[in-house]
Amino acid sequence: MVKRFFIITILFISCSTTNLVQKEKKCKLVIHDISSSQLREEINIYKDSLKLKFLGDDDKFILVFVEEKDGFTIYNIQYGFDFDDNLISRINLVSFIGNLPVFFILNNSDGSKDNLKIQKCAFMKLCKKLYPENYKYYKTYNSWPMPSSGQDSPIYKLIFKNGKLIKKKFYKNQ
């Protein structure tokens, strides 16, 4: 009887541990390298061009909206100032330029990029580490704090063809 109880307890603990390990793997955030040196350089140019205009970069991040269209890859780059659940649910990839997070949102009108979306629990781990005040607010009120700035950042549009930058332009966010 004691032996059976011991075996059942061991099985229960190993099943519970397996579920925890699977949950941890599911919530693991993979940080991607930006493989294109040209893209990385242009994101740095954008970041540096706004450094004086947007002081207090602690709560900020860069958003990169990516679209494939007629053989071109179009990147619209802008600063992000606040989180919301809609934004988080659309993030596909996470990278860094220096200490500044870069969140990539891939155009997936056909649903082909849905498997690349990061899990909210993985994003929350990152938020807890990088934005502890926002994280604490979210955990307390189950919503994100109001944006620290209502100011829209300019958008930096890059157009690549066959992996080469062919056009770039700053324009005002409307």
N, C-alpha and C positions, 0 to 999 in steps of 0.2 A: 504494500500500500504506500509506504513512504517512498519507495523507489519509483512507483508510478507518478506520484505527486511531484517528485524531483524532476522526472523526465518531462512531464507536462509543463512545469515551471520553466525549464530550460528552453523548450520549444516556444513557449509564449514570449520569453525574453528575446530569443533570437529572431522571431518574427517581428517583434516590436522594433528591435534594433535595425533590421533590414528596412522596415518602413521609414525609420528616421534617416537612414543613410540615403534611401531613394529620394526622400523629401529634400535633404541637403543637396544632393546632386541636381535636383530640379531647380533649386533656388540658387545655384551657383552662377555667378555673373562672369562671363568671359569678356576680358578686355581685348579688343582687337587692335592690331597695329594698322596704321594707315600706310598701305604698301606703296602708294604713288607718292614719290618725293615731291612732285609738282603740286599735288593736291595739299599735302602737308605744309609746304611752303606758302601756298596761297591762304590757307587757314591761319597760319602765323601772321601773314601780312594783314589780314582782316583783324585779328586779335590785337596786334600792335597799333593799328590805325585808330582803334577806339579806346585805347588804354586811358588817355587823358579825359575823354568825354564821359566815360562810365566808371567813375571811381567806386571803390568798394567791390571789387570783383569776387569777394568771398562767396556770395550767394548766386553767382552767375554761371552760365554754361554756354556752350555753343551748340546750336542746332544746325544740322545739315540735312536739307531735304533733297533727296536724290531721285531723279527721273530719267528713264531711258526712253528716247523718242527718236525714231527715224535714224538710228545708227549713232545718235549723239547721246552723251551722258551729261545731264544738266544738274549742277549743284547750286542750290540757293542756301547761302550761309547767313546766319544771323545770331545775335546774342539772345539767350533766353534769360528771363528774369524771375519766372515763377513756375511752379509745377501745378498740374491738375491731373486728375485721373485719365482724362481724354488724351493728354499729351503722353503720359507714361504708357498707356496702352498701345501707342503707335511707335514707340522707340524699337528699332530693330537691332542696332549695334551700338556699342559704347567704346570710345577710345579716349585718349588724352593727348593734349598738346601742352607740354609742361605739366602743371598741376591742374589745368583747366579741363573739365570733362567736355567731350564732344559726343553728342547724341545724334545718330544717323536715323533718319526716317525715310524708308524706301517706298517709292510709289508702288503700290501693289493693288491696282484696281482689279487685277485678275485673281488676287488672292495667293499668288505664287510665293510671296515673301512672308506669309503668316507664320510659317514654322521658324522664322528668325526672330520673332518678337521676344523680347526679354520678359521674364516672369516678374510680376509685381513684387513678389517677396525678394527677388534678387535686387531689384531697383531699391527697395526699402533698405536693404543692407548697405548699399552704396550711399543712399541718402543719410542714413544714420552716421556714417563715417565722415562724409563731406559736408553735410548740412545739418548738424545736430539740432540747431534751433528749429528748423523747419520740420525735422523728424519728430521732435518732442511735441510741437504744435499739432502735427497730424495725429499722433498717438493720443493726445489729450482730447481734441475736438473732432476727430475723424473727418477733417477737411484740411486743405492746405491754406497757409496764411495768405493774406492779401499781398499782391506784388509790392516789392519795395520801391518800384519806380514804374510810373505809367508811361515812361518815355519809350518809344519804339526805336529800335536800332536800325540802321540802314541794312539793306540786304546786299550781299556780294554774290553776284551771279557768275558762275564759271561754266563754260561749255567746253567739253572734251570730245574729241573725235579720235578713235583708235588709240586711246590712252594719252593723247597729246592735247594740251590746253590750246584752244584756238580763239577763244574770246573771253573777256572778263569785263565786268561793269558793276560799279556801285550804284544803287538806286534807293530811293526813300521808301521805307515800309509804309504802306497805306492802310 
